[in-house]
Amino acid sequence: MALNVKTVESAVRVTLGAGIPGTIKMLLVCGICVGTAIVFTTVTSSRHLKKLLWLHISLSVVTAALSFYFFFKTPWPASNPDNRTFDNQYAFLPGYAEGLMLGMAYPFLLCLMVTIVAIRQADRRTATGWGLIIISPGAAALSAYAALRIGYLGSARWGLIDPTPTPFAISRFLAVVGVLFVAAGVLVTAMGTTLVSRAQLRAFDDLRTELLARWPGALRPSEPGSGAADRAADRAAELLDALSLEAKRQALPNQGAALSRTEVAHAVAEWIITDRIPEGLGSDNLRARAATSDVRWARELGDAYASEIERKLVLEQ
């Protein structure tokens, strides 16, 4: 972003050479794309992860190397133009066009992949899902940005259309829109995950505190630098571990009745509060069921515990 400021760009050009600002930008774009690919692939893919990461890195390195070859074998214009003048008057010329098109090839493929994956995995029930919903139009705009530049440069390079500044003006607008949406999506994901994790922790913290008072050995410290979601998962694991130890101490039956999650949660709350084992409750009921995370199950247990405590206080009055 600093290199897009004309004063900074001019200072770098004068100090380090005419083509250096463009070189730095291309290297940064390459690094940003590879970093984005690594993070996004790691988060959204579980199968063939290493192969996908090597594919991204290989495509990025190959296209970047070819781009440098074509772009920098062509002498820089004697007029030493700034970026916008270069785009409008020189970018479509032989050598420059091939280099710029190859430089945009991998970003186009990456943004297209991000758009498709974000749309397919967006879930309005989660903070991450809302982040992906916001990221989707941003990634689509950046895909259109790269496609427009590649299409225009190829068409102008081989004489299919006359050179015009309009595509570059449109692509600059698309770039701004894309960056803003992607940044907003990332911020929404980060802030939403933090807020949701804190709310989940508050929901089961009373039950966790009660169980850890009985079983302090179930305490597990979180890794330094871990996020709010990881810390909430660690606290949920503490609760469930302590609950399992309490079940062993009170000789809870291994096999329980076929109860719903709501019934199990209220039975557990009654058991912890009264120390009497409700009919039908077994150790197998205490585990989170398929498709239910430990944090969600701990929250359901915590909600039921708080409800039972409140009901007990009302009855005592």
Contacts in CASP RR format, 6 or more apart in sequence:
PFRMAT RR
TARGET T0000
AUTHOR 0000-0000-0000
METHOD contacts of the structure
MODEL  1
MALNVKTVESAVRVTLGAGIPGTIKMLLVCGICVGTAIVFTTVTSSRHLK
KLLWLHISLSVVTAALSFYFFFKTPWPASNPDNRTFDNQYAFLPGYAEGL
MLGMAYPFLLCLMVTIVAIRQADRRTATGWGLIIISPGAAALSAYAALRI
GYLGSARWGLIDPTPTPFAISRFLAVVGVLFVAAGVLVTAMGTTLVSRAQ
LRAFDDLRTELLARWPGALRPSEPGSGAADRAADRAAELLDALSLEAKRQ
ALPNQGAALSRTEVAHAVAEWIITDRIPEGLGSDNLRARAATSDVRWARE
LGDAYASEIERKLVLEQ
2 8 0 8 1.000
3 9 0 8 1.000
3 12 0 8 1.000
3 21 0 8 1.000
3 22 0 8 1.000
3 24 0 8 1.000
3 25 0 8 1.000
4 83 0 8 1.000
6 82 0 8 1.000
9 21 0 8 1.000
9 82 0 8 1.000
9 83 0 8 1.000
10 82 0 8 1.000
12 20 0 8 1.000
12 21 0 8 1.000
12 24 0 8 1.000
13 19 0 8 1.000
13 20 0 8 1.000
13 21 0 8 1.000
13 80 0 8 1.000
18 76 0 8 1.000
18 80 0 8 1.000
19 72 0 8 1.000
19 76 0 8 1.000
21 83 0 8 1.000
22 83 0 8 1.000
23 68 0 8 1.000
23 72 0 8 1.000
26 64 0 8 1.000
26 67 0 8 1.000
26 68 0 8 1.000
26 71 0 8 1.000
26 103 0 8 1.000
27 64 0 8 1.000
29 103 0 8 1.000
29 107 0 8 1.000
30 60 0 8 1.000
30 64 0 8 1.000
30 106 0 8 1.000
31 60 0 8 1.000
33 60 0 8 1.000
33 106 0 8 1.000
33 107 0 8 1.000
33 110 0 8 1.000
34 56 0 8 1.000
34 57 0 8 1.000
34 60 0 8 1.000
36 110 0 8 1.000
36 114 0 8 1.000
37 53 0 8 1.000
37 56 0 8 1.000
37 57 0 8 1.000
37 60 0 8 1.000
37 110 0 8 1.000
38 53 0 8 1.000
38 56 0 8 1.000
38 57 0 8 1.000
40 113 0 8 1.000
40 114 0 8 1.000
40 117 0 8 1.000
41 49 0 8 1.000
41 52 0 8 1.000
41 53 0 8 1.000
41 56 0 8 1.000
42 49 0 8 1.000
42 53 0 8 1.000
44 117 0 8 1.000
44 121 0 8 1.000
45 52 0 8 1.000
56 110 0 8 1.000
59 106 0 8 1.000
59 109 0 8 1.000
60 106 0 8 1.000
63 102 0 8 1.000
63 103 0 8 1.000
63 105 0 8 1.000
63 106 0 8 1.000
64 103 0 8 1.000
64 106 0 8 1.000
66 99 0 8 1.000
66 102 0 8 1.000
67 99 0 8 1.000
67 100 0 8 1.000
67 102 0 8 1.000
67 103 0 8 1.000
68 99 0 8 1.000
69 99 0 8 1.000
70 95 0 8 1.000
70 96 0 8 1.000
70 98 0 8 1.000
70 99 0 8 1.000
70 102 0 8 1.000
71 95 0 8 1.000
71 96 0 8 1.000
71 98 0 8 1.000
71 99 0 8 1.000
71 100 0 8 1.000
73 95 0 8 1.000
74 93 0 8 1.000
74 94 0 8 1.000
74 95 0 8 1.000
74 96 0 8 1.000
77 86 0 8 1.000
77 90 0 8 1.000
79 85 0 8 1.000
81 89 0 8 1.000
81 90 0 8 1.000
84 168 0 8 1.000
87 165 0 8 1.000
87 168 0 8 1.000
88 163 0 8 1.000
88 165 0 8 1.000
88 168 0 8 1.000
89 163 0 8 1.000
90 96 0 8 1.000
91 97 0 8 1.000
91 100 0 8 1.000
91 153 0 8 1.000
91 168 0 8 1.000
92 152 0 8 1.000
92 153 0 8 1.000
92 154 0 8 1.000
92 156 0 8 1.000
92 157 0 8 1.000
92 163 0 8 1.000
93 157 0 8 1.000
94 157 0 8 1.000
97 153 0 8 1.000
97 154 0 8 1.000
97 156 0 8 1.000
97 157 0 8 1.000
98 157 0 8 1.000
100 149 0 8 1.000
100 153 0 8 1.000
101 149 0 8 1.000
101 150 0 8 1.000
101 151 0 8 1.000
101 153 0 8 1.000
101 154 0 8 1.000
101 157 0 8 1.000
104 146 0 8 1.000
104 149 0 8 1.000
104 150 0 8 1.000
105 146 0 8 1.000
105 150 0 8 1.000
107 142 0 8 1.000
107 146 0 8 1.000
108 143 0 8 1.000
108 146 0 8 1.000
108 147 0 8 1.000
108 150 0 8 1.000
111 139 0 8 1.000
111 140 0 8 1.000
111 142 0 8 1.000
111 143 0 8 1.000
111 145 0 8 1.000
111 146 0 8 1.000
112 139 0 8 1.000
112 143 0 8 1.000
114 135 0 8 1.000
114 139 0 8 1.000
115 136 0 8 1.000
115 138 0 8 1.000
115 139 0 8 1.000
115 140 0 8 1.000
115 143 0 8 1.000
118 132 0 8 1.000
118 133 0 8 1.000
118 135 0 8 1.000
118 136 0 8 1.000
118 139 0 8 1.000
119 132 0 8 1.000
119 136 0 8 1.000
121 129 0 8 1.000
121 132 0 8 1.000
122 129 0 8 1.000
122 130 0 8 1.000
122 131 0 8 1.000
122 132 0 8 1.000
122 133 0 8 1.000
122 136 0 8 1.000
123 129 0 8 1.000
123 132 0 8 1.000
124 130 0 8 1.000
124 133 0 8 1.000
126 196 0 8 1.000
127 188 0 8 1.000
127 189 0 8 1.000
127 191 0 8 1.000
127 192 0 8 1.000
127 193 0 8 1.000
127 195 0 8 1.000
127 196 0 8 1.000
128 189 0 8 1.000
128 193 0 8 1.000
129 189 0 8 1.000
130 185 0 8 1.000
130 188 0 8 1.000
130 189 0 8 1.000
130 192 0 8 1.000
131 185 0 8 1.000
131 186 0 8 1.000
131 188 0 8 1.000
131 189 0 8 1.000
132 185 0 8 1.000
132 189 0 8 1.000
134 181 0 8 1.000
134 184 0 8 1.000
134 185 0 8 1.000
134 188 0 8 1.000
135 181 0 8 1.000
135 182 0 8 1.000
135 185 0 8 1.000
135 186 0 8 1.000
137 177 0 8 1.000
137 178 0 8 1.000
137 181 0 8 1.000
138 177 0 8 1.000
138 178 0 8 1.000
138 179 0 8 1.000
138 180 0 8 1.000
138 181 0 8 1.000
138 182 0 8 1.000
139 178 0 8 1.000
139 181 0 8 1.000
139 182 0 8 1.000
141 174 0 8 1.000
141 175 0 8 1.000
141 177 0 8 1.000
141 178 0 8 1.000
141 181 0 8 1.000
142 174 0 8 1.000
142 175 0 8 1.000
142 178 0 8 1.000
142 179 0 8 1.000
142 182 0 8 1.000
144 174 0 8 1.000
145 171 0 8 1.000
145 174 0 8 1.000
145 175 0 8 1.000
145 178 0 8 1.000
148 167 0 8 1.000
148 170 0 8 1.000
148 171 0 8 1.000
148 174 0 8 1.000
149 167 0 8 1.000
149 168 0 8 1.000
149 171 0 8 1.000
152 161 0 8 1.000
152 167 0 8 1.000
152 168 0 8 1.000
154 160 0 8 1.000
155 161 0 8 1.000
156 162 0 8 1.000
156 163 0 8 1.000
193 228 0 8 1.000
193 229 0 8 1.000
194 227 0 8 1.000
194 228 0 8 1.000
194 229 0 8 1.000
197 227 0 8 1.000
197 228 0 8 1.000
197 229 0 8 1.000
197 231 0 8 1.000
197 232 0 8 1.000
197 295 0 8 1.000
198 228 0 8 1.000
198 232 0 8 1.000
200 232 0 8 1.000
200 236 0 8 1.000
200 295 0 8 1.000
200 296 0 8 1.000
200 298 0 8 1.000
200 299 0 8 1.000
201 231 0 8 1.000
201 232 0 8 1.000
201 235 0 8 1.000
203 299 0 8 1.000
203 302 0 8 1.000
203 303 0 8 1.000
203 306 0 8 1.000
204 235 0 8 1.000
204 236 0 8 1.000
204 239 0 8 1.000
204 298 0 8 1.000
204 299 0 8 1.000
204 301 0 8 1.000
204 302 0 8 1.000
204 303 0 8 1.000
204 305 0 8 1.000
205 235 0 8 1.000
206 302 0 8 1.000
206 305 0 8 1.000
206 306 0 8 1.000
206 309 0 8 1.000
207 239 0 8 1.000
207 269 0 8 1.000
207 272 0 8 1.000
207 298 0 8 1.000
207 301 0 8 1.000
207 302 0 8 1.000
207 305 0 8 1.000
207 306 0 8 1.000
208 235 0 8 1.000
208 238 0 8 1.000
208 239 0 8 1.000
208 242 0 8 1.000
208 298 0 8 1.000
210 272 0 8 1.000
210 305 0 8 1.000
211 218 0 8 1.000
211 238 0 8 1.000
211 239 0 8 1.000
211 242 0 8 1.000
211 243 0 8 1.000
211 246 0 8 1.000
211 272 0 8 1.000
212 218 0 8 1.000
212 219 0 8 1.000
212 238 0 8 1.000
212 242 0 8 1.000
214 242 0 8 1.000
214 245 0 8 1.000
214 246 0 8 1.000
215 241 0 8 1.000
215 242 0 8 1.000
215 245 0 8 1.000
215 246 0 8 1.000
218 238 0 8 1.000
218 241 0 8 1.000
218 242 0 8 1.000
218 245 0 8 1.000
219 238 0 8 1.000
220 234 0 8 1.000
220 237 0 8 1.000
220 238 0 8 1.000
220 241 0 8 1.000
221 234 0 8 1.000
222 230 0 8 1.000
222 231 0 8 1.000
222 234 0 8 1.000
223 230 0 8 1.000
226 234 0 8 1.000
232 295 0 8 1.000
233 293 0 8 1.000
233 294 0 8 1.000
233 295 0 8 1.000
235 298 0 8 1.000
236 293 0 8 1.000
236 294 0 8 1.000
236 295 0 8 1.000
236 297 0 8 1.000
236 298 0 8 1.000
236 299 0 8 1.000
237 294 0 8 1.000
239 298 0 8 1.000
239 301 0 8 1.000
240 286 0 8 1.000
240 287 0 8 1.000
240 288 0 8 1.000
240 294 0 8 1.000
240 297 0 8 1.000
240 298 0 8 1.000
243 268 0 8 1.000
243 286 0 8 1.000
243 301 0 8 1.000
244 283 0 8 1.000
244 286 0 8 1.000
246 272 0 8 1.000
247 282 0 8 1.000
247 283 0 8 1.000
247 286 0 8 1.000
248 283 0 8 1.000
250 271 0 8 1.000
250 275 0 8 1.000
250 277 0 8 1.000
252 277 0 8 1.000
252 281 0 8 1.000
252 282 0 8 1.000
252 283 0 8 1.000
252 286 0 8 1.000
253 280 0 8 1.000
253 281 0 8 1.000
253 282 0 8 1.000
253 283 0 8 1.000
254 282 0 8 1.000
254 283 0 8 1.000
254 284 0 8 1.000
255 282 0 8 1.000
255 283 0 8 1.000
255 284 0 8 1.000
256 280 0 8 1.000
256 281 0 8 1.000
256 282 0 8 1.000
256 283 0 8 1.000
256 284 0 8 1.000
256 285 0 8 1.000
257 279 0 8 1.000
257 280 0 8 1.000
257 281 0 8 1.000
257 282 0 8 1.000
257 285 0 8 1.000
259 267 0 8 1.000
259 280 0 8 1.000
259 281 0 8 1.000
259 285 0 8 1.000
261 289 0 8 1.000
261 292 0 8 1.000
261 297 0 8 1.000
261 300 0 8 1.000
262 300 0 8 1.000
262 304 0 8 1.000
264 281 0 8 1.000
264 285 0 8 1.000
264 286 0 8 1.000
265 300 0 8 1.000
265 301 0 8 1.000
265 302 0 8 1.000
265 303 0 8 1.000
265 304 0 8 1.000
266 304 0 8 1.000
266 307 0 8 1.000
266 308 0 8 1.000
267 278 0 8 1.000
267 280 0 8 1.000
267 281 0 8 1.000
267 285 0 8 1.000
268 281 0 8 1.000
268 285 0 8 1.000
268 286 0 8 1.000
268 301 0 8 1.000
268 304 0 8 1.000
268 305 0 8 1.000
269 301 0 8 1.000
269 302 0 8 1.000
269 304 0 8 1.000
269 305 0 8 1.000
269 307 0 8 1.000
269 308 0 8 1.000
269 309 0 8 1.000
270 276 0 8 1.000
270 278 0 8 1.000
270 308 0 8 1.000
271 277 0 8 1.000
271 278 0 8 1.000
271 281 0 8 1.000
272 305 0 8 1.000
273 305 0 8 1.000
273 308 0 8 1.000
273 309 0 8 1.000
273 312 0 8 1.000
288 294 0 8 1.000
288 296 0 8 1.000
288 297 0 8 1.000
289 297 0 8 1.000
END
